[in-house]
Amino acid sequence: MKNSPISVAIDGPSGAGKSSLARKCASAFGFLYADTGAIYRTVGLAAYRRGVDRKDSAAIEKMLPAISVSLRYNEEGEQRMFLDGEDVSEEIRKPEISICASDVSALPVVRSYLMQTQRTLAKENNVIMDGRDIGTVVLPNADLKIFLTASPEARAQRRMKELQEKGIPCVFEDVLKDILYRDEQDSSRAAAPLRRADDAVLVDTTELNFDESFAAISQLIIERFCLQPDADNGVSPV
Ligand code: DC
């Protein structure tokens, strides 16, 4: 086993299941789970609350030194996001904040503002980090890179279920529209667009349920690092 911390980068479009799969894998293998989307969401929420135009780079740049974005892990190993000291972990999940996050994440000034936070997490911990540019920009030397994807319809279905479970009302067409908007914006932006790193393993979960997707990713981790998951989080064969 190498001496420096291990990093696993999981990138892919919205709703591919990155966060739930990364969270479960992190728990199974004893890694820290770093959800970088949550960090962008917190900046998006700050712009939303302050009424700052999310596409105006100069205005956002002016806002950044006036806000405090931080993350902490609670005793269960759950990442919590704080904006100016307030726990906003639930609020950043609202659909309107997803769009704000996508908007501000297209700005290079926001991306460089958040770079150090992400790299420090990986420098100090064995980490499974999910996002859009982790394998391409944030951790280009990650020990394992996975590009997780699924069809837009499958992703919209899953997002619907997630929102409904949280009691957030939603309509399939609107959820699909949001997914397509974010796909387009996240992939076509000039700054760190969503793309598969040349050395990333492609995992398409359109036809896989959660357990099958989890087993596929776990298998990659087992093979790459010769690690075994915690028995309590058993991995069934693919
Ligand atoms: O993963 P998510 O849906 O919570 O991410 C919210 C937005 O943040 C998404 O539209 C794209 C952006 N994002 C990004 O640009 N780079 C990352 N590493 C993570 C998220």
Boltz pocket constraint, residues with backbone or C-beta under 6 A from the ligand:
constraints:
  - pocket:
      binder: B
      contacts: [[A, 14], [A, 15], [A, 36], [A, 37], [A, 38], [A, 40], [A, 41], [A, 98], [A, 101], [A, 102], [A, 103], [A, 105], [A, 106], [A, 130], [A, 131], [A, 132], [A, 133], [A, 134], [A, 182], [A, 186], [A, 192]]
      max_distance: 6.0
